[in-house]
Amino acid sequence: MKKLVACAMAVLFVSFSAWGQKAVEKADILKDPEWKKIYDDYVPDAGLIATLKSNVKGLKSDVYFAFWCDDSKNHLPVFLKIMDAIAVPEFKVNFYEVERKAAPDQKFYVEDMLVEKVPTFIFYADDCEIGRIVENPMESILQDMMAIIL
């Protein structure tokens, strides 16, 4: 009985924490022709890709974005191209589409993850957050990833 109650509580927690977001596959992201063009046109630096490739095994990333967001449109296709260039299956990435904020005073798109702006790229090592790229990178998506991962 205790296991049943614990399981039900876990399901409720996951249900409530997932409000305002839904999991999305990479293929769905690149269906939009504008997003696909940005993906196709971006050519990442081969040297930086080689360095990243040797340092990402065991890492994970969660990406929160919105199709209505221009910053997401500008940066997520670039991130996808980087991930394809790295091509390390052990580097797991989850994509979550967020809804618009319900009210102007709502601070977070995803409160339990403290996602205040989109896109937000969260990087993890051993299930601990090691860094974020929030809304716009400081340098570029690739260079900011390097700063976080290395």
N, C-alpha and C positions, 0 to 999 in steps of 0.2 A: 504494500500500500504506500509506503514511504517513497519507493522508487517511482510509482505512478504520479504522486503529488509533485515530486521533484521534476519529473519529466514535463508535466503540465505547466509548472512554473517556468521552466526553461523555454517552452514553446511560447508562452505569453510574453516573456521578456523579449525574445527574438521578434515576435510579431509587432510589439510596440516600438522597438528600437529601429525597425525597418520602415516606419512610417515616412512617407515623403521620398522614398527611394525605391528603385527596382533594379535588379541585376540585368545587365545588357551584355550581349556577345559582341566581339570585335566586328564580325560581319555586319551586324546591325548598324554599327557606328559609321562604317564606310559606305553605306547605301546612299547617303546624301552626296550628290555629285560635287558640291563645293568642298566638302570634307575630303572626298576621295582625291580631288585635284591637289589639295594641299599635301596629302599623303604622297601622291605620285611625284610631285615636284620637289619634295624635300630630299636632299642627299646628305646624310650624316657623315661627319669626318671619320674616315676608316681607322685612323690611329686611335681616336677616342673610343670608338666602338670596340676595337681589339682590347683596349685596357679595361673597359667596362665588362666585356664578355668574360674575362678571367677573374672577375671579382663579384659576380652576382649570384653564383650558385647558393641556394639556400635562402635567398632573399624573397620577399613578397612585397606586393604593392596593391593598394586599394586606390581607385581613381573615382572621384565624384565629379560629375559634369552635368551639363544640361544642353540639349539640342538648341534651345532658344538663346544660348549665351555665346556671344562673339569670341570671348576669350577661350571658351571651350573649343570652338570651331578652329581657332588659330593654333592651339597648343596640343589638343588631343591627337589629331592626325600625325603630328610630328612625333609625339610619344610612341604612337603605334608603329611608326616607321623605325624608330630606334629599337623598339622591342623586337621587331622582325629582323633587324640587322644583327642584333645580339644573338637571337635564336638559341636561347638557353632554356630548355623546357622546365628546369628546376626553378626558374624565376617565375613564380606564379603571379598573375595580375588579375584582379577582380575589377570590373567596371560597374558603376552604379549611376544611373540617371536619376537626378533629383528633380522634384517639383519646384515650381516658383514658391517663394515664401507666401504663406497664407495672409500675412498682415505686415504692414510696413515696420512695425516694431519687433517683428520676429528676428532674433539675432542669428540663428543657425538654420541651415538647410537640413543638417543631420546633427541633432543636438548631442547624442551620445558619442559622436566622433569629433565634435567641435568643428564641424565644417561650416565655416561662416561665409566663404566665397567659393565660386566655382570658376575654373576647375580647381580641385585640390587633389594632389598626388601625394599619397602617404606611403612611405617606405618603411619596411620592417626587417629586422634581423632577429632570429630566435623569438619571434612573436612580440618583440619590443620595438616601438617606433624609433627610428633613427633619424628621421627628417621628413620635411614636407616642402612641396612647391605649391604655393597658394596663389591662385588667380593668374599672375604673370611671373615668369622666372626673372631672377635678378640679372642673369647673363643670357642664357638660352636654356631650353629644356635639357639638352645634352650636357652642357657645362654644369648646370645646377645638379643634375643627377650625379655627375662625377664628384662634385663637392660633398654630396650626401653619402655616397656609397664608398668612396675611397678614404 
